[in-house]
Amino acid sequence: MKMTDIRSLSDEDLVTKGENIAEELFRMKFQHGIRQLEDTSKLKSLRKDIARINTARSERKLAAAAA
């Protein structure tokens, strides 16, 4: 997911998207632990997506506090 896509989402959508990705990451970590996960690079991309979402949320909080 690109940062431009994330920035275009509403606050509520960011929260739900973050929760969905975190849940998917949890499931994939479990699969990785029992060696059923085929594409391990997906773990890294999901972690980065969560970080991007958290960054966008904190940017919005800072912008709201400054305004």
mmCIF file as Biopython writes it, N, C-alpha, C and O atoms, coordinates in Angstrom:
data_model
#
loop_
_atom_site.group_PDB
_atom_site.id
_atom_site.type_symbol
_atom_site.label_atom_id
_atom_site.label_alt_id
_atom_site.label_comp_id
_atom_site.label_asym_id
_atom_site.label_entity_id
_atom_site.label_seq_id
_atom_site.pdbx_PDB_ins_code
_atom_site.Cartn_x
_atom_site.Cartn_y
_atom_site.Cartn_z
_atom_site.occupancy
_atom_site.B_iso_or_equiv
_atom_site.auth_seq_id
_atom_site.auth_asym_id
_atom_site.pdbx_PDB_model_num
ATOM 1   N N  . MET A ? 1  ? 0.841   -1.161  0.000  1.0 0.0 1  A 1 
ATOM 2   C CA . MET A ? 1  ? 0.000   0.000   0.000  1.0 0.0 1  A 1 
ATOM 3   C C  . MET A ? 1  ? 0.895   1.236   0.000  1.0 0.0 1  A 1 
ATOM 4   O O  . MET A ? 1  ? 1.844   1.327   0.779  1.0 0.0 1  A 1 
ATOM 5   N N  . LYS A ? 2  ? 0.588   2.171   -0.868 1.0 0.0 2  A 1 
ATOM 6   C CA . LYS A ? 2  ? 1.399   3.370   -0.986 1.0 0.0 2  A 1 
ATOM 7   C C  . LYS A ? 2  ? 0.921   4.440   -0.019 1.0 0.0 2  A 1 
ATOM 8   O O  . LYS A ? 2  ? -0.237  4.449   0.398  1.0 0.0 2  A 1 
ATOM 9   N N  . MET A ? 3  ? 1.824   5.333   0.328  1.0 0.0 3  A 1 
ATOM 10  C CA . MET A ? 3  ? 1.503   6.382   1.288  1.0 0.0 3  A 1 
ATOM 11  C C  . MET A ? 3  ? 0.429   7.316   0.733  1.0 0.0 3  A 1 
ATOM 12  O O  . MET A ? 3  ? -0.386  7.830   1.499  1.0 0.0 3  A 1 
ATOM 13  N N  . THR A ? 4  ? 0.409   7.544   -0.563 1.0 0.0 4  A 1 
ATOM 14  C CA . THR A ? 4  ? -0.625  8.404   -1.136 1.0 0.0 4  A 1 
ATOM 15  C C  . THR A ? 4  ? -2.000  7.778   -0.980 1.0 0.0 4  A 1 
ATOM 16  O O  . THR A ? 4  ? -2.984  8.479   -0.746 1.0 0.0 4  A 1 
ATOM 17  N N  . ASP A ? 5  ? -2.069  6.462   -1.110 1.0 0.0 5  A 1 
ATOM 18  C CA . ASP A ? 5  ? -3.340  5.761   -0.899 1.0 0.0 5  A 1 
ATOM 19  C C  . ASP A ? 5  ? -3.777  5.865   0.557  1.0 0.0 5  A 1 
ATOM 20  O O  . ASP A ? 5  ? -4.956  6.060   0.852  1.0 0.0 5  A 1 
ATOM 21  N N  . ILE A ? 6  ? -2.824  5.734   1.450  1.0 0.0 6  A 1 
ATOM 22  C CA . ILE A ? 6  ? -3.134  5.787   2.877  1.0 0.0 6  A 1 
ATOM 23  C C  . ILE A ? 6  ? -3.599  7.181   3.272  1.0 0.0 6  A 1 
ATOM 24  O O  . ILE A ? 6  ? -4.550  7.326   4.040  1.0 0.0 6  A 1 
ATOM 25  N N  . ARG A ? 7  ? -2.937  8.198   2.754  1.0 0.0 7  A 1 
ATOM 26  C CA . ARG A ? 7  ? -3.310  9.577   3.103  1.0 0.0 7  A 1 
ATOM 27  C C  . ARG A ? 7  ? -4.690  9.945   2.577  1.0 0.0 7  A 1 
ATOM 28  O O  . ARG A ? 7  ? -5.329  10.853  3.111  1.0 0.0 7  A 1 
ATOM 29  N N  . SER A ? 8  ? -5.157  9.267   1.552  1.0 0.0 8  A 1 
ATOM 30  C CA . SER A ? 8  ? -6.472  9.581   0.996  1.0 0.0 8  A 1 
ATOM 31  C C  . SER A ? 8  ? -7.609  8.947   1.796  1.0 0.0 8  A 1 
ATOM 32  O O  . SER A ? 8  ? -8.774  9.283   1.582  1.0 0.0 8  A 1 
ATOM 33  N N  . LEU A ? 9  ? -7.284  8.031   2.719  1.0 0.0 9  A 1 
ATOM 34  C CA . LEU A ? 9  ? -8.310  7.378   3.532  1.0 0.0 9  A 1 
ATOM 35  C C  . LEU A ? 9  ? -8.769  8.295   4.663  1.0 0.0 9  A 1 
ATOM 36  O O  . LEU A ? 9  ? -8.029  9.174   5.105  1.0 0.0 9  A 1 
ATOM 37  N N  . SER A ? 10 ? -9.987  8.079   5.120  1.0 0.0 10 A 1 
ATOM 38  C CA . SER A ? 10 ? -10.492 8.839   6.263  1.0 0.0 10 A 1 
ATOM 39  C C  . SER A ? 10 ? -9.900  8.271   7.550  1.0 0.0 10 A 1 
ATOM 40  O O  . SER A ? 10 ? -9.278  7.209   7.541  1.0 0.0 10 A 1 
ATOM 41  N N  . ASP A ? 11 ? -10.096 8.985   8.652  1.0 0.0 11 A 1 
ATOM 42  C CA . ASP A ? 11 ? -9.565  8.533   9.940  1.0 0.0 11 A 1 
ATOM 43  C C  . ASP A ? 11 ? -10.138 7.181   10.334 1.0 0.0 11 A 1 
ATOM 44  O O  . ASP A ? 11 ? -9.409  6.309   10.807 1.0 0.0 11 A 1 
ATOM 45  N N  . GLU A ? 12 ? -11.429 7.007   10.143 1.0 0.0 12 A 1 
ATOM 46  C CA . GLU A ? 12 ? -12.075 5.745   10.498 1.0 0.0 12 A 1 
ATOM 47  C C  . GLU A ? 12 ? -11.562 4.604   9.633  1.0 0.0 12 A 1 
ATOM 48  O O  . GLU A ? 12 ? -11.348 3.490   10.112 1.0 0.0 12 A 1 
ATOM 49  N N  . ASP A ? 13 ? -11.367 4.897   8.347  1.0 0.0 13 A 1 
ATOM 50  C CA . ASP A ? 13 ? -10.844 3.874   7.445  1.0 0.0 13 A 1 
ATOM 51  C C  . ASP A ? 13 ? -9.420  3.474   7.824  1.0 0.0 13 A 1 
ATOM 52  O O  . ASP A ? 13 ? -9.044  2.308   7.706  1.0 0.0 13 A 1 
ATOM 53  N N  . LEU A ? 14 ? -8.632  4.449   8.280  1.0 0.0 14 A 1 
ATOM 54  C CA . LEU A ? 14 ? -7.269  4.139   8.709  1.0 0.0 14 A 1 
ATOM 55  C C  . LEU A ? 14 ? -7.272  3.180   9.893  1.0 0.0 14 A 1 
ATOM 56  O O  . LEU A ? 14 ? -6.478  2.241   9.949  1.0 0.0 14 A 1 
ATOM 57  N N  . VAL A ? 15 ? -8.167  3.426   10.830 1.0 0.0 15 A 1 
ATOM 58  C CA . VAL A ? 15 ? -8.238  2.567   12.016 1.0 0.0 15 A 1 
ATOM 59  C C  . VAL A ? 15 ? -8.636  1.151   11.619 1.0 0.0 15 A 1 
ATOM 60  O O  . VAL A ? 15 ? -8.004  0.186   12.047 1.0 0.0 15 A 1 
ATOM 61  N N  . THR A ? 16 ? -9.677  1.022   10.806 1.0 0.0 16 A 1 
ATOM 62  C CA . THR A ? 16 ? -10.131 -0.314  10.415 1.0 0.0 16 A 1 
ATOM 63  C C  . THR A ? 16 ? -9.094  -1.020  9.544  1.0 0.0 16 A 1 
ATOM 64  O O  . THR A ? 16 ? -8.875  -2.222  9.690  1.0 0.0 16 A 1 
ATOM 65  N N  . LYS A ? 17 ? -8.459  -0.283  8.646  1.0 0.0 17 A 1 
ATOM 66  C CA . LYS A ? 17 ? -7.435  -0.872  7.785  1.0 0.0 17 A 1 
ATOM 67  C C  . LYS A ? 17 ? -6.256  -1.355  8.627  1.0 0.0 17 A 1 
ATOM 68  O O  . LYS A ? 17 ? -5.715  -2.435  8.391  1.0 0.0 17 A 1 
ATOM 69  N N  . GLY A ? 18 ? -5.864  -0.544  9.612  1.0 0.0 18 A 1 
ATOM 70  C CA . GLY A ? 18 ? -4.772  -0.941  10.497 1.0 0.0 18 A 1 
ATOM 71  C C  . GLY A ? 18 ? -5.103  -2.189  11.288 1.0 0.0 18 A 1 
ATOM 72  O O  . GLY A ? 18 ? -4.257  -3.069  11.451 1.0 0.0 18 A 1 
ATOM 73  N N  . GLU A ? 19 ? -6.326  -2.270  11.778 1.0 0.0 19 A 1 
ATOM 74  C CA . GLU A ? 19 ? -6.746  -3.458  12.527 1.0 0.0 19 A 1 
ATOM 75  C C  . GLU A ? 19 ? -6.759  -4.694  11.639 1.0 0.0 19 A 1 
ATOM 76  O O  . GLU A ? 19 ? -6.328  -5.769  12.054 1.0 0.0 19 A 1 
ATOM 77  N N  . ASN A ? 20 ? -7.253  -4.538  10.418 1.0 0.0 20 A 1 
ATOM 78  C CA . ASN A ? 20 ? -7.309  -5.673  9.488  1.0 0.0 20 A 1 
ATOM 79  C C  . ASN A ? 20 ? -5.910  -6.171  9.134  1.0 0.0 20 A 1 
ATOM 80  O O  . ASN A ? 20 ? -5.662  -7.377  9.090  1.0 0.0 20 A 1 
ATOM 81  N N  . ILE A ? 21 ? -5.005  -5.238  8.882  1.0 0.0 21 A 1 
ATOM 82  C CA . ILE A ? 21 ? -3.642  -5.631  8.526  1.0 0.0 21 A 1 
ATOM 83  C C  . ILE A ? 21 ? -2.946  -6.275  9.718  1.0 0.0 21 A 1 
ATOM 84  O O  . ILE A ? 21 ? -2.208  -7.247  9.552  1.0 0.0 21 A 1 
ATOM 85  N N  . ALA A ? 22 ? -3.173  -5.745  10.916 1.0 0.0 22 A 1 
ATOM 86  C CA . ALA A ? 22 ? -2.567  -6.333  12.117 1.0 0.0 22 A 1 
ATOM 87  C C  . ALA A ? 22 ? -3.072  -7.753  12.344 1.0 0.0 22 A 1 
ATOM 88  O O  . ALA A ? 22 ? -2.310  -8.636  12.739 1.0 0.0 22 A 1 
ATOM 89  N N  . GLU A ? 23 ? -4.352  -7.966  12.095 1.0 0.0 23 A 1 
ATOM 90  C CA . GLU A ? 23 ? -4.917  -9.309  12.240 1.0 0.0 23 A 1 
ATOM 91  C C  . GLU A ? 23 ? -4.322  -10.263 11.204 1.0 0.0 23 A 1 
ATOM 92  O O  . GLU A ? 23 ? -4.006  -11.412 11.513 1.0 0.0 23 A 1 
ATOM 93  N N  . GLU A ? 24 ? -4.174  -9.775  9.979  1.0 0.0 24 A 1 
ATOM 94  C CA . GLU A ? 24 ? -3.584  -10.602 8.925  1.0 0.0 24 A 1 
ATOM 95  C C  . GLU A ? 24 ? -2.127  -10.929 9.248  1.0 0.0 24 A 1 
ATOM 96  O O  . GLU A ? 24 ? -1.671  -12.048 9.014  1.0 0.0 24 A 1 
ATOM 97  N N  . LEU A ? 25 ? -1.399  -9.950  9.786  1.0 0.0 25 A 1 
ATOM 98  C CA . LEU A ? 25 ? -0.012  -10.180 10.176 1.0 0.0 25 A 1 
ATOM 99  C C  . LEU A ? 25 ? 0.070   -11.234 11.273 1.0 0.0 25 A 1 
ATOM 100 O O  . LEU A ? 25 ? 0.956   -12.088 11.248 1.0 0.0 25 A 1 
ATOM 101 N N  . PHE A ? 26 ? -0.842  -11.180 12.230 1.0 0.0 26 A 1 
ATOM 102 C CA . PHE A ? 26 ? -0.868  -12.174 13.305 1.0 0.0 26 A 1 
ATOM 103 C C  . PHE A ? 26 ? -1.059  -13.577 12.734 1.0 0.0 26 A 1 
ATOM 104 O O  . PHE A ? 26 ? -0.355  -14.512 13.116 1.0 0.0 26 A 1 
ATOM 105 N N  . ARG A ? 27 ? -2.020  -13.717 11.814 1.0 0.0 27 A 1 
ATOM 106 C CA . ARG A ? 27 ? -2.269  -15.029 11.211 1.0 0.0 27 A 1 
ATOM 107 C C  . ARG A ? 27 ? -1.056  -15.527 10.433 1.0 0.0 27 A 1 
ATOM 108 O O  . ARG A ? 27 ? -0.712  -16.708 10.485 1.0 0.0 27 A 1 
ATOM 109 N N  . MET A ? 28 ? -0.414  -14.610 9.712  1.0 0.0 28 A 1 
ATOM 110 C CA . MET A ? 28 ? 0.738   -15.008 8.909  1.0 0.0 28 A 1 
ATOM 111 C C  . MET A ? 28 ? 1.927   -15.382 9.791  1.0 0.0 28 A 1 
ATOM 112 O O  . MET A ? 28 ? 2.687   -16.287 9.446  1.0 0.0 28 A 1 
ATOM 113 N N  . LYS A ? 29 ? 2.099   -14.700 10.920 1.0 0.0 29 A 1 
ATOM 114 C CA . LYS A ? 29 ? 3.173   -15.069 11.843 1.0 0.0 29 A 1 
ATOM 115 C C  . LYS A ? 29 ? 2.943   -16.474 12.389 1.0 0.0 29 A 1 
ATOM 116 O O  . LYS A ? 29 ? 3.885   -17.250 12.545 1.0 0.0 29 A 1 
ATOM 117 N N  . PHE A ? 30 ? 1.701   -16.789 12.673 1.0 0.0 30 A 1 
ATOM 118 C CA . PHE A ? 30 ? 1.374   -18.132 13.151 1.0 0.0 30 A 1 
ATOM 119 C C  . PHE A ? 30 ? 1.696   -19.165 12.076 1.0 0.0 30 A 1 
ATOM 120 O O  . PHE A ? 30 ? 2.303   -20.196 12.364 1.0 0.0 30 A 1 
ATOM 121 N N  . GLN A ? 31 ? 1.292   -18.889 10.838 1.0 0.0 31 A 1 
ATOM 122 C CA . GLN A ? 31 ? 1.581   -19.809 9.738  1.0 0.0 31 A 1 
ATOM 123 C C  . GLN A ? 31 ? 3.090   -19.961 9.542  1.0 0.0 31 A 1 
ATOM 124 O O  . GLN A ? 31 ? 3.583   -21.052 9.259  1.0 0.0 31 A 1 
ATOM 125 N N  . HIS A ? 32 ? 3.806   -18.859 9.696  1.0 0.0 32 A 1 
ATOM 126 C CA . HIS A ? 32 ? 5.257   -18.910 9.544  1.0 0.0 32 A 1 
ATOM 127 C C  . HIS A ? 32 ? 5.878   -19.786 10.639 1.0 0.0 32 A 1 
ATOM 128 O O  . HIS A ? 32 ? 6.842   -20.512 10.394 1.0 0.0 32 A 1 
ATOM 129 N N  . GLY A ? 33 ? 5.321   -19.707 11.830 1.0 0.0 33 A 1 
ATOM 130 C CA . GLY A ? 33 ? 5.831   -20.499 12.942 1.0 0.0 33 A 1 
ATOM 131 C C  . GLY A ? 33 ? 5.658   -21.987 12.747 1.0 0.0 33 A 1 
ATOM 132 O O  . GLY A ? 33 ? 6.490   -22.777 13.193 1.0 0.0 33 A 1 
ATOM 133 N N  . ILE A ? 34 ? 4.573   -22.380 12.077 1.0 0.0 34 A 1 
ATOM 134 C CA . ILE A ? 34 ? 4.356   -23.811 11.841 1.0 0.0 34 A 1 
ATOM 135 C C  . ILE A ? 34 ? 4.759   -24.212 10.417 1.0 0.0 34 A 1 
ATOM 136 O O  . ILE A ? 34 ? 4.400   -25.282 9.924  1.0 0.0 34 A 1 
ATOM 137 N N  . ARG A ? 35 ? 5.505   -23.331 9.785  1.0 0.0 35 A 1 
ATOM 138 C CA . ARG A ? 35 ? 6.107   -23.563 8.468  1.0 0.0 35 A 1 
ATOM 139 C C  . ARG A ? 35 ? 5.098   -23.841 7.356  1.0 0.0 35 A 1 
ATOM 140 O O  . ARG A ? 35 ? 5.333   -24.688 6.494  1.0 0.0 35 A 1 
ATOM 141 N N  . GLN A ? 36 ? 3.984   -23.129 7.383  1.0 0.0 36 A 1 
ATOM 142 C CA . GLN A ? 36 ? 3.014   -23.258 6.304  1.0 0.0 36 A 1 
ATOM 143 C C  . GLN A ? 36 ? 3.016   -22.040 5.385  1.0 0.0 36 A 1 
ATOM 144 O O  . GLN A ? 36 ? 2.389   -22.060 4.326  1.0 0.0 36 A 1 
ATOM 145 N N  . LEU A ? 37 ? 3.713   -20.988 5.782  1.0 0.0 37 A 1 
ATOM 146 C CA . LEU A ? 37 ? 3.736   -19.760 4.999  1.0 0.0 37 A 1 
ATOM 147 C C  . LEU A ? 37 ? 4.729   -19.901 3.854  1.0 0.0 37 A 1 
ATOM 148 O O  . LEU A ? 37 ? 5.902   -20.201 4.072  1.0 0.0 37 A 1 
ATOM 149 N N  . GLU A ? 38 ? 4.251   -19.682 2.639  1.0 0.0 38 A 1 
ATOM 150 C CA . GLU A ? 38 ? 5.109   -19.840 1.472  1.0 0.0 38 A 1 
ATOM 151 C C  . GLU A ? 38 ? 5.857   -18.553 1.135  1.0 0.0 38 A 1 
ATOM 152 O O  . GLU A ? 38 ? 7.039   -18.597 0.794  1.0 0.0 38 A 1 
ATOM 153 N N  . ASP A ? 39 ? 5.176   -17.404 1.226  1.0 0.0 39 A 1 
ATOM 154 C CA . ASP A ? 39 ? 5.787   -16.130 0.853  1.0 0.0 39 A 1 
ATOM 155 C C  . ASP A ? 39 ? 6.094   -15.328 2.117  1.0 0.0 39 A 1 
ATOM 156 O O  . ASP A ? 39 ? 5.249   -14.581 2.610  1.0 0.0 39 A 1 
ATOM 157 N N  . THR A ? 40 ? 7.310   -15.489 2.633  1.0 0.0 40 A 1 
ATOM 158 C CA . THR A ? 40 ? 7.669   -14.820 3.884  1.0 0.0 40 A 1 
ATOM 159 C C  . THR A ? 40 ? 7.902   -13.326 3.702  1.0 0.0 40 A 1 
ATOM 160 O O  . THR A ? 40 ? 7.912   -12.588 4.687  1.0 0.0 40 A 1 
ATOM 161 N N  . SER A ? 41 ? 8.088   -12.865 2.482  1.0 0.0 41 A 1 
ATOM 162 C CA . SER A ? 41 ? 8.289   -11.432 2.256  1.0 0.0 41 A 1 
ATOM 163 C C  . SER A ? 41 ? 7.019   -10.639 2.559  1.0 0.0 41 A 1 
ATOM 164 O O  . SER A ? 41 ? 7.076   -9.426  2.762  1.0 0.0 41 A 1 
ATOM 165 N N  . LYS A ? 42 ? 5.896   -11.309 2.589  1.0 0.0 42 A 1 
ATOM 166 C CA . LYS A ? 42 ? 4.625   -10.655 2.913  1.0 0.0 42 A 1 
ATOM 167 C C  . LYS A ? 42 ? 4.631   -10.128 4.351  1.0 0.0 42 A 1 
ATOM 168 O O  . LYS A ? 42 ? 3.996   -9.114  4.641  1.0 0.0 42 A 1 
ATOM 169 N N  . LEU A ? 43 ? 5.341   -10.808 5.246  1.0 0.0 43 A 1 
ATOM 170 C CA . LEU A ? 43 ? 5.434   -10.359 6.637  1.0 0.0 43 A 1 
ATOM 171 C C  . LEU A ? 43 ? 6.044   -8.962  6.710  1.0 0.0 43 A 1 
ATOM 172 O O  . LEU A ? 43 ? 5.536   -8.090  7.415  1.0 0.0 43 A 1 
ATOM 173 N N  . LYS A ? 44 ? 7.121   -8.761  5.988  1.0 0.0 44 A 1 
ATOM 174 C CA . LYS A ? 44 ? 7.798   -7.465  5.993  1.0 0.0 44 A 1 
ATOM 175 C C  . LYS A ? 44 ? 6.914   -6.378  5.401  1.0 0.0 44 A 1 
ATOM 176 O O  . LYS A ? 44 ? 6.858   -5.267  5.928  1.0 0.0 44 A 1 
ATOM 177 N N  . SER A ? 45 ? 6.232   -6.685  4.321  1.0 0.0 45 A 1 
ATOM 178 C CA . SER A ? 45 ? 5.387   -5.669  3.692  1.0 0.0 45 A 1 
ATOM 179 C C  . SER A ? 45 ? 4.199   -5.304  4.582  1.0 0.0 45 A 1 
ATOM 180 O O  . SER A ? 45 ? 3.778   -4.147  4.600  1.0 0.0 45 A 1 
ATOM 181 N N  . LEU A ? 46 ? 3.655   -6.273  5.318  1.0 0.0 46 A 1 
ATOM 182 C CA . LEU A ? 46 ? 2.554   -5.974  6.235  1.0 0.0 46 A 1 
ATOM 183 C C  . LEU A ? 46 ? 3.023   -5.101  7.395  1.0 0.0 46 A 1 
ATOM 184 O O  . LEU A ? 46 ? 2.320   -4.179  7.807  1.0 0.0 46 A 1 
ATOM 185 N N  . ARG A ? 47 ? 4.216   -5.395  7.921  1.0 0.0 47 A 1 
ATOM 186 C CA . ARG A ? 47 ? 4.761   -4.561  8.998  1.0 0.0 47 A 1 
ATOM 187 C C  . ARG A ? 47 ? 4.968   -3.130  8.520  1.0 0.0 47 A 1 
ATOM 188 O O  . ARG A ? 47 ? 4.696   -2.180  9.254  1.0 0.0 47 A 1 
ATOM 189 N N  . LYS A ? 48 ? 5.448   -2.978  7.294  1.0 0.0 48 A 1 
ATOM 190 C CA . LYS A ? 48 ? 5.654   -1.639  6.743  1.0 0.0 48 A 1 
ATOM 191 C C  . LYS A ? 48 ? 4.329   -0.924  6.511  1.0 0.0 48 A 1 
ATOM 192 O O  . LYS A ? 48 ? 4.234   0.286   6.720  1.0 0.0 48 A 1 
ATOM 193 N N  . ASP A ? 49 ? 3.310   -1.656  6.083  1.0 0.0 49 A 1 
ATOM 194 C CA . ASP A ? 49 ? 1.989   -1.052  5.907  1.0 0.0 49 A 1 
ATOM 195 C C  . ASP A ? 49 ? 1.441   -0.540  7.232  1.0 0.0 49 A 1 
ATOM 196 O O  . ASP A ? 49 ? 0.861   0.544   7.293  1.0 0.0 49 A 1 
ATOM 197 N N  . ILE A ? 50 ? 1.624   -1.317  8.287  1.0 0.0 50 A 1 
ATOM 198 C CA . ILE A ? 50 ? 1.167   -0.883  9.610  1.0 0.0 50 A 1 
ATOM 199 C C  . ILE A ? 50 ? 1.915   0.377   10.028 1.0 0.0 50 A 1 
ATOM 200 O O  . ILE A ? 50 ? 1.313   1.301   10.574 1.0 0.0 50 A 1 
ATOM 201 N N  . ALA A ? 51 ? 3.218   0.424   9.778  1.0 0.0 51 A 1 
ATOM 202 C CA . ALA A ? 51 ? 4.007   1.604   10.127 1.0 0.0 51 A 1 
ATOM 203 C C  . ALA A ? 51 ? 3.549   2.820   9.328  1.0 0.0 51 A 1 
ATOM 204 O O  . ALA A ? 51 ? 3.483   3.926   9.865  1.0 0.0 51 A 1 
ATOM 205 N N  . ARG A ? 52 ? 3.233   2.624   8.054  1.0 0.0 52 A 1 
ATOM 206 C CA . ARG A ? 52 ? 2.752   3.741   7.232  1.0 0.0 52 A 1 
ATOM 207 C C  . ARG A ? 52 ? 1.418   4.273   7.750  1.0 0.0 52 A 1 
ATOM 208 O O  . ARG A ? 52 ? 1.199   5.483   7.799  1.0 0.0 52 A 1 
ATOM 209 N N  . ILE A ? 53 ? 0.541   3.368   8.130  1.0 0.0 53 A 1 
ATOM 210 C CA . ILE A ? 53 ? -0.765  3.774   8.655  1.0 0.0 53 A 1 
ATOM 211 C C  . ILE A ? 53 ? -0.592  4.533   9.966  1.0 0.0 53 A 1 
ATOM 212 O O  . ILE A ? 53 ? -1.230  5.564   10.178 1.0 0.0 53 A 1 
ATOM 213 N N  . ASN A ? 54 ? 0.268   4.025   10.843 1.0 0.0 54 A 1 
ATOM 214 C CA . ASN A ? 54 ? 0.509   4.712   12.110 1.0 0.0 54 A 1 
ATOM 215 C C  . ASN A ? 54 ? 1.140   6.082   11.888 1.0 0.0 54 A 1 
ATOM 216 O O  . ASN A ? 54 ? 0.838   7.027   12.617 1.0 0.0 54 A 1 
ATOM 217 N N  . THR A ? 55 ? 2.010   6.197   10.893 1.0 0.0 55 A 1 
ATOM 218 C CA . THR A ? 55 ? 2.619   7.480   10.565 1.0 0.0 55 A 1 
ATOM 219 C C  . THR A ? 55 ? 1.566   8.470   10.094 1.0 0.0 55 A 1 
ATOM 220 O O  . THR A ? 55 ? 1.566   9.625   10.520 1.0 0.0 55 A 1 
ATOM 221 N N  . ALA A ? 56 ? 0.680   8.034   9.231  1.0 0.0 56 A 1 
ATOM 222 C CA . ALA A ? 56 ? -0.378  8.915   8.730  1.0 0.0 56 A 1 
ATOM 223 C C  . ALA A ? 56 ? -1.294  9.358   9.862  1.0 0.0 56 A 1 
ATOM 224 O O  . ALA A ? 56 ? -1.714  10.514  9.905  1.0 0.0 56 A 1 
ATOM 225 N N  . ARG A ? 57 ? -1.603  8.450   10.775 1.0 0.0 57 A 1 
ATOM 226 C CA . ARG A ? 57 ? -2.465  8.799   11.910 1.0 0.0 57 A 1 
ATOM 227 C C  . ARG A ? 57 ? -1.788  9.827   12.811 1.0 0.0 57 A 1 
ATOM 228 O O  . ARG A ? 57 ? -2.436  10.768  13.268 1.0 0.0 57 A 1 
ATOM 229 N N  . SER A ? 58 ? -0.493  9.659   13.069 1.0 0.0 58 A 1 
ATOM 230 C CA . SER A ? 58 ? 0.200   10.613  13.931 1.0 0.0 58 A 1 
ATOM 231 C C  . SER A ? 58 ? 0.381   11.958  13.235 1.0 0.0 58 A 1 
ATOM 232 O O  . SER A ? 58 ? 0.351   12.996  13.896 1.0 0.0 58 A 1 
ATOM 233 N N  . GLU A ? 59 ? 0.569   11.964  11.914 1.0 0.0 59 A 1 
ATOM 234 C CA . GLU A ? 59 ? 0.639   13.222  11.168 1.0 0.0 59 A 1 
ATOM 235 C C  . GLU A ? 59 ? -0.662  13.997  11.312 1.0 0.0 59 A 1 
ATOM 236 O O  . GLU A ? 59 ? -0.655  15.213  11.499 1.0 0.0 59 A 1 
ATOM 237 N N  . ARG A ? 60 ? -1.771  13.288  11.225 1.0 0.0 60 A 1 
ATOM 238 C CA . ARG A ? 60 ? -3.074  13.946  11.353 1.0 0.0 60 A 1 
ATOM 239 C C  . ARG A ? 60 ? -3.292  14.477  12.760 1.0 0.0 60 A 1 
ATOM 240 O O  . ARG A ? 60 ? -3.859  15.556  12.932 1.0 0.0 60 A 1 
ATOM 241 N N  . LYS A ? 61 ? -2.850  13.733  13.768 1.0 0.0 61 A 1 
ATOM 242 C CA . LYS A ? 61 ? -2.989  14.199  15.149 1.0 0.0 61 A 1 
ATOM 243 C C  . LYS A ? 61 ? -2.166  15.461  15.377 1.0 0.0 61 A 1 
ATOM 244 O O  . LYS A ? 61 ? -2.630  16.404  16.018 1.0 0.0 61 A 1 
ATOM 245 N N  . LEU A ? 62 ? -0.942  15.477  14.851 1.0 0.0 62 A 1 
ATOM 246 C CA . LEU A ? 62 ? -0.089  16.649  15.008 1.0 0.0 62 A 1 
ATOM 247 C C  . LEU A ? 62 ? -0.649  17.854  14.263 1.0 0.0 62 A 1 
ATOM 248 O O  . LEU A ? 62 ? -0.579  18.980  14.753 1.0 0.0 62 A 1 
ATOM 249 N N  . ALA A ? 63 ? -1.201  17.617  13.082 1.0 0.0 63 A 1 
ATOM 250 C CA . ALA A ? 63 ? -1.788  18.707  12.305 1.0 0.0 63 A 1 
ATOM 251 C C  . ALA A ? 63 ? -3.015  19.271  13.011 1.0 0.0 63 A 1 
ATOM 252 O O  . ALA A ? 63 ? -3.242  20.480  12.994 1.0 0.0 63 A 1 
ATOM 253 N N  . ALA A ? 64 ? -3.800  18.404  13.628 1.0 0.0 64 A 1 
ATOM 254 C CA . ALA A ? 64 ? -4.992  18.853  14.349 1.0 0.0 64 A 1 
ATOM 255 C C  . ALA A ? 64 ? -4.601  19.625  15.608 1.0 0.0 64 A 1 
ATOM 256 O O  . ALA A ? 64 ? -5.265  20.593  15.977 1.0 0.0 64 A 1 
ATOM 257 N N  . ALA A ? 65 ? -3.533  19.199  16.260 1.0 0.0 65 A 1 
ATOM 258 C CA . ALA A ? 65 ? -3.088  19.887  17.473 1.0 0.0 65 A 1 
ATOM 259 C C  . ALA A ? 65 ? -2.494  21.252  17.145 1.0 0.0 65 A 1 
ATOM 260 O O  . ALA A ? 65 ? -2.614  22.190  17.933 1.0 0.0 65 A 1 
ATOM 261 N N  . ALA A ? 66 ? -1.859  21.364  15.990 1.0 0.0 66 A 1 
ATOM 262 C CA . ALA A ? 66 ? -1.245  22.631  15.591 1.0 0.0 66 A 1 
ATOM 263 C C  . ALA A ? 66 ? -2.281  23.632  15.105 1.0 0.0 66 A 1 
ATOM 264 O O  . ALA A ? 66 ? -2.053  24.840  15.157 1.0 0.0 66 A 1 
ATOM 265 N N  . ALA A ? 67 ? -3.409  23.140  14.636 1.0 0.0 67 A 1 
ATOM 266 C CA . ALA A ? 67 ? -4.434  24.039  14.077 1.0 0.0 67 A 1 
ATOM 267 C C  . ALA A ? 67 ? -5.295  24.669  15.138 1.0 0.0 67 A 1 
ATOM 268 O O  . ALA A ? 67 ? -6.196  25.445  14.822 1.0 0.0 67 A 1 
#
